[in-house]
């Protein structure tokens, strides 16, 4: 089991407590009240540690090997799921899972970015980095949803679109740009959920929607912390500094109006209680679909357009030399 640096103390205490419980079965030394007191101390330790997480700690949680992926959410929240394959142009992209799902009797088209869990599946899924055919497959399924008046759910979890030569040869930039254009005017509700990493255009290529929910320890950024550190400082030891500076977690993005709602995770992250994470995501989907289903399509498209038009705030001010400069709001004066 992978133990993150900030979890080490908690797991040491848990192991000690478990040993005491096991020993107590054969040779009772501690009373039930004493063991309960130790349990409470462990819970207080968890609350303290997880309330003091730094941005880089949350990135580690987001990348935990046991964190639920798109395929896990699809399997655990769907009553039925039929996967669709291929973009009808080149081939199937295994980094994108797309298909028809039934969730509590309601029909949806679900599209998820899948990383894989072990070496074999990660290679098969290309580590969650879609090729152009993945974005074309996603759009094919979205248009199918619009044709049959089905809402779309997209699950974002990617370190970025595949940056290799083959992807560029097949029009990676165009495929992402085309998805942005088509999703902005797709005549059916779109619910976007960030379940893990949301890096750059790789995530945004299936990330335009009417409502954007974000798991508590996921992140959404124009670049990974490592990429930012390598560009600005050329120093991998600055990853934690970059993670903090990028303002890429849900609290920051809610304030900036990039996402609409935080989806709570179990204490310490979704990898510690996946079933609770599945319940939270399912509840979010049902809540949002309940609100969106009654909105007329024309109004829905206008609200979606205005939502993205409002993103990105700027301050305009005069310097001493009376030259006007424009800087992002919140930037250093």
C-alpha positions as CSV (number, residue, x, y, z in Angstrom):
1,X,0.0,0.0,0.0
2,X,1.3,3.4,-1.0
3,X,1.6,5.7,2.1
4,X,2.0,9.4,1.3
5,X,4.5,11.5,3.4
6,X,1.8,13.3,5.3
7,X,0.0,10.0,6.1
8,X,3.0,8.2,7.6
9,X,2.3,9.3,11.2
10,X,-1.3,8.3,10.9
11,X,-0.5,4.9,9.6
12,X,2.0,4.3,12.3
13,X,-0.6,5.1,15.0
14,X,-3.2,2.9,13.2
15,X,-0.8,-0.1,13.1
16,X,0.1,0.3,16.8
17,X,-3.6,0.5,17.7
18,X,-4.4,-2.6,15.6
19,X,-1.6,-4.5,17.3
20,X,-3.0,-3.6,20.7
21,X,-6.5,-4.7,19.6
22,X,-5.2,-8.0,18.3
23,X,-3.2,-8.7,21.5
24,X,-6.2,-7.7,23.6
25,X,-8.3,-10.5,22.1
26,X,-6.2,-13.2,23.6
27,X,-4.9,-11.4,26.7
28,X,-7.2,-8.5,27.7
29,X,-5.1,-5.7,29.0
30,X,-6.9,-2.7,27.8
31,X,-10.6,-2.0,28.5
32,X,-13.1,-1.0,25.8
33,X,-13.1,2.5,27.2
34,X,-9.3,2.8,26.9
35,X,-9.3,1.5,23.3
36,X,-12.1,3.9,22.4
37,X,-10.0,6.7,23.9
38,X,-7.1,5.7,21.6
39,X,-9.5,5.7,18.6
40,X,-10.6,9.2,19.4
41,X,-7.0,10.3,19.6
42,X,-6.4,8.8,16.2
43,X,-9.4,10.6,14.8
44,X,-8.1,13.9,16.2
45,X,-4.7,13.2,14.6
46,X,-6.3,12.6,11.2
47,X,-8.3,15.8,11.4
48,X,-5.3,17.8,12.4
49,X,-3.0,16.4,9.7
50,X,-5.7,16.7,6.9
51,X,-6.6,20.2,7.9
52,X,-3.0,21.3,7.5
53,X,-2.4,19.9,4.0
54,X,-0.3,22.0,1.7
55,X,-0.9,22.3,-2.1
56,X,1.7,19.7,-2.9
57,X,0.3,17.3,-0.4
58,X,-3.1,17.5,-2.2
59,X,-1.4,16.9,-5.6
60,X,0.0,13.7,-4.0
61,X,-3.5,12.7,-2.9
62,X,-4.8,13.4,-6.4
63,X,-2.2,11.1,-7.9
64,X,-2.4,8.3,-5.3
65,X,-2.3,4.9,-7.1
66,X,-5.4,3.7,-5.3
67,X,-7.5,6.8,-6.1
68,X,-10.6,5.9,-8.0
69,X,-10.4,6.5,-11.8
70,X,-13.1,7.2,-14.4
71,X,-13.7,3.5,-15.0
72,X,-14.3,3.0,-11.2
73,X,-16.9,5.8,-11.1
74,X,-18.6,4.5,-14.2
75,X,-18.8,0.9,-12.8
76,X,-20.0,2.0,-9.4
77,X,-22.5,4.7,-10.1
78,X,-24.1,3.1,-13.2
79,X,-26.9,0.5,-13.2
80,X,-25.9,-0.2,-16.9
81,X,-23.1,0.9,-19.1
82,X,-22.6,0.2,-22.8
83,X,-19.2,1.4,-24.1
84,X,-18.8,2.9,-27.6
85,X,-15.6,2.7,-29.5
86,X,-13.7,4.6,-32.3
87,X,-13.9,8.0,-33.9
88,X,-15.0,6.7,-37.4
89,X,-11.9,8.4,-38.8
90,X,-8.7,6.7,-37.5
91,X,-9.0,4.3,-34.5
92,X,-10.2,3.9,-31.0
93,X,-8.4,5.8,-28.2
94,X,-8.2,3.8,-25.0
95,X,-7.4,6.9,-22.9
96,X,-11.0,8.0,-23.4
97,X,-13.9,5.8,-22.2
98,X,-17.3,6.8,-23.7
99,X,-20.7,5.2,-23.7
100,X,-24.3,5.1,-22.7
101,X,-25.2,4.7,-19.0
102,X,-28.2,4.4,-16.8
103,X,-27.9,6.0,-13.4
104,X,-30.9,5.5,-11.1
105,X,-33.2,5.0,-14.0
106,X,-32.0,8.2,-15.9
107,X,-30.1,7.8,-19.2
108,X,-26.8,9.6,-19.8
109,X,-23.8,9.7,-22.2
110,X,-20.7,9.3,-20.0
111,X,-17.2,10.2,-21.2
112,X,-14.2,9.7,-18.9
113,X,-10.4,10.1,-19.2
114,X,-8.8,6.9,-17.9
115,X,-5.2,6.5,-16.7
116,X,-5.0,2.8,-15.8
117,X,-3.9,1.3,-12.5
118,X,-0.9,-1.0,-13.2
119,X,1.9,-1.0,-15.7
120,X,-0.1,-3.0,-18.3
121,X,-3.3,-0.9,-18.1
122,X,-1.4,2.4,-17.9
123,X,0.4,1.6,-21.2
124,X,-2.9,0.5,-22.7
125,X,-4.6,3.7,-21.6
126,X,-1.5,5.8,-22.6
127,X,-1.4,7.1,-19.0
128,X,-4.6,9.0,-19.5
129,X,-3.2,11.2,-22.3
130,X,-5.7,11.3,-25.2
131,X,-4.8,11.4,-28.9
132,X,-6.9,13.4,-31.4
133,X,-9.0,10.4,-32.1
134,X,-10.0,10.3,-28.4
135,X,-11.4,13.8,-28.6
136,X,-13.1,13.0,-31.9
137,X,-14.6,9.9,-30.2
138,X,-15.8,12.0,-27.3
139,X,-17.4,14.5,-29.7
140,X,-19.1,11.7,-31.7
141,X,-20.7,10.5,-28.5
142,X,-21.7,14.0,-27.4
143,X,-23.5,14.6,-30.8
144,X,-25.2,11.2,-30.3
145,X,-26.4,12.5,-26.9
146,X,-27.8,15.7,-28.4
147,X,-29.6,13.7,-31.1
148,X,-31.4,11.6,-28.5
149,X,-31.8,14.4,-25.9
150,X,-29.5,12.8,-23.4
151,X,-27.4,14.7,-20.9
152,X,-23.6,14.4,-21.1
153,X,-21.3,13.6,-18.1
154,X,-17.6,14.1,-18.5
155,X,-15.1,12.9,-16.0
156,X,-11.7,14.7,-16.2
157,X,-8.5,13.0,-15.1
158,X,-5.5,13.6,-17.3
159,X,-1.9,14.9,-17.0
160,X,-2.5,16.5,-20.4
161,X,-3.2,15.6,-24.0
162,X,-0.6,13.3,-25.6
163,X,2.2,15.6,-26.8
164,X,3.9,13.1,-29.2
165,X,4.7,13.5,-32.9
166,X,1.9,11.1,-33.9
167,X,-0.7,13.2,-32.1
168,X,0.6,16.4,-33.7
169,X,0.5,14.7,-37.2
170,X,-3.2,13.8,-36.7
171,X,-4.1,17.3,-35.5
172,X,-4.1,17.4,-31.7
173,X,-4.5,21.1,-31.4
174,X,-7.3,21.2,-34.0
175,X,-9.2,18.3,-32.3
176,X,-9.2,20.1,-28.9
177,X,-10.1,23.4,-30.4
178,X,-13.0,21.8,-32.4
179,X,-14.3,20.2,-29.2
180,X,-14.3,23.5,-27.4
181,X,-16.3,25.0,-30.3
182,X,-18.7,22.1,-30.5
183,X,-19.3,21.8,-26.8
184,X,-20.0,25.5,-26.4
185,X,-23.0,25.0,-28.6
186,X,-24.0,21.4,-28.0
187,X,-27.8,21.4,-27.6
188,X,-28.0,19.2,-24.5
189,X,-27.0,19.7,-20.8
190,X,-23.3,18.9,-20.0
191,X,-22.1,18.1,-16.5
192,X,-18.3,18.2,-16.0
193,X,-16.6,16.6,-13.0
194,X,-12.9,16.8,-12.1
195,X,-12.1,13.6,-10.4
196,X,-8.3,13.8,-10.5
197,X,-5.8,15.8,-12.5
198,X,-7.1,18.4,-14.9
199,X,-4.1,19.6,-16.9
200,X,-4.1,22.1,-19.8
201,X,-6.1,21.6,-23.0
202,X,-6.0,17.9,-22.4
203,X,-8.7,18.3,-19.7
204,X,-10.4,21.3,-21.3
205,X,-11.0,19.4,-24.5
206,X,-13.9,17.6,-22.8
207,X,-14.3,20.2,-20.0
208,X,-16.8,22.8,-21.4
209,X,-20.1,22.4,-19.7
210,X,-23.1,24.0,-17.9
211,X,-21.9,23.1,-14.5
212,X,-18.4,22.1,-13.3
213,X,-18.0,20.1,-10.2
214,X,-14.6,19.4,-8.6
215,X,-13.5,16.7,-6.2
216,X,-12.0,18.2,-3.0
217,X,-8.4,17.0,-3.7
218,X,-8.4,17.2,-7.5
219,X,-6.6,20.0,-9.3
220,X,-7.3,22.0,-12.5
221,X,-4.5,23.9,-14.1
222,X,-3.0,25.2,-17.3
223,X,0.1,23.2,-16.5
224,X,1.4,20.6,-14.0
225,X,3.4,21.9,-11.0
226,X,6.4,20.0,-12.4
227,X,6.0,21.7,-15.8
228,X,5.6,25.1,-14.2
229,X,8.7,24.6,-12.0
230,X,10.8,23.4,-14.9
231,X,9.9,26.5,-17.0
232,X,10.1,29.2,-14.3
233,X,13.0,27.9,-12.1
234,X,14.4,24.9,-14.1
235,X,14.5,23.2,-10.7
236,X,12.3,20.2,-9.7
237,X,12.7,21.1,-6.0
238,X,10.4,24.0,-6.7
239,X,7.4,21.7,-7.5
240,X,5.7,22.5,-4.2
241,X,6.2,26.3,-4.7
242,X,4.7,26.0,-8.1
243,X,1.7,24.0,-6.8
244,X,0.9,26.7,-4.3
245,X,1.4,29.6,-6.8
246,X,-0.8,28.0,-9.5
247,X,-4.0,28.4,-7.4
248,X,-5.3,25.2,-8.9
249,X,-7.4,23.6,-6.1
250,X,-11.1,23.9,-5.7
251,X,-11.1,26.7,-3.1
252,X,-9.1,29.0,-5.4
253,X,-11.1,28.0,-8.5
254,X,-14.5,28.6,-6.8
255,X,-13.3,32.1,-5.9
256,X,-12.2,32.7,-9.5
257,X,-15.5,31.4,-10.9
258,X,-13.8,28.6,-12.9
259,X,-15.7,25.8,-11.2
260,X,-19.2,25.8,-9.6
261,X,-19.2,23.3,-6.7
262,X,-16.8,21.4,-4.5
263,X,-17.6,17.7,-4.2
264,X,-16.4,16.5,-0.8
265,X,-14.1,13.6,-0.4
266,X,-13.7,11.2,2.6
267,X,-11.3,12.5,5.2
268,X,-7.8,12.2,3.7
269,X,-8.9,11.6,0.1
270,X,-11.0,9.4,-2.1
271,X,-8.5,6.5,-2.0
272,X,-9.2,6.0,1.7
273,X,-13.0,5.4,1.2
274,X,-13.9,5.0,-2.5
275,X,-17.5,4.1,-1.9
276,X,-18.1,7.4,-0.1
277,X,-16.5,9.2,-3.1
278,X,-18.8,7.3,-5.5
279,X,-21.9,8.3,-3.4
280,X,-20.8,12.0,-3.5
281,X,-20.3,12.0,-7.3
282,X,-23.6,10.3,-7.9
283,X,-25.4,12.7,-5.7
284,X,-23.8,15.6,-7.5
285,X,-24.9,14.2,-10.9
286,X,-28.5,13.7,-9.8
287,X,-28.7,17.1,-8.2
288,X,-27.4,18.9,-11.3
289,X,-29.5,17.0,-13.7
290,X,-32.5,17.7,-11.6
291,X,-31.7,21.5,-12.0
292,X,-30.8,21.4,-15.7
293,X,-33.5,19.2,-17.2
294,X,-36.1,22.0,-16.9
295,X,-34.0,24.7,-18.6
296,X,-34.9,25.4,-22.2
297,X,-32.1,24.6,-24.6
298,X,-31.8,28.2,-25.9
299,X,-31.5,29.5,-22.4
300,X,-29.1,26.8,-21.5
301,X,-26.7,27.6,-24.4
302,X,-26.8,31.3,-23.6
303,X,-26.0,30.7,-19.9
304,X,-23.2,28.3,-20.9
305,X,-21.8,31.0,-23.3
306,X,-21.9,33.7,-20.6
307,X,-20.4,31.4,-18.0
308,X,-17.2,31.0,-20.0
309,X,-17.2,34.6,-21.3
310,X,-16.9,35.8,-17.7
311,X,-13.9,33.7,-16.9
312,X,-10.7,35.7,-16.6
313,X,-10.8,39.1,-14.7
314,X,-8.3,41.9,-15.3
315,X,-7.4,45.1,-13.5
316,X,-6.6,48.1,-15.7
317,X,-4.5,50.8,-13.9
318,X,-2.2,53.7,-14.7
319,X,1.5,53.8,-13.9
320,X,3.4,56.8,-12.8
321,X,4.4,57.4,-16.5
322,X,0.7,57.4,-17.3
323,X,0.9,54.2,-19.3
324,X,-2.0,51.9,-19.0
325,X,-1.2,48.3,-18.1
326,X,-3.4,45.3,-17.8
327,X,-2.7,42.5,-15.3
328,X,-4.7,39.6,-14.0
329,X,-6.7,40.4,-10.9
330,X,-4.9,39.4,-7.8
331,X,-1.5,39.8,-9.4
332,X,1.2,41.7,-7.5
333,X,0.9,45.5,-7.6
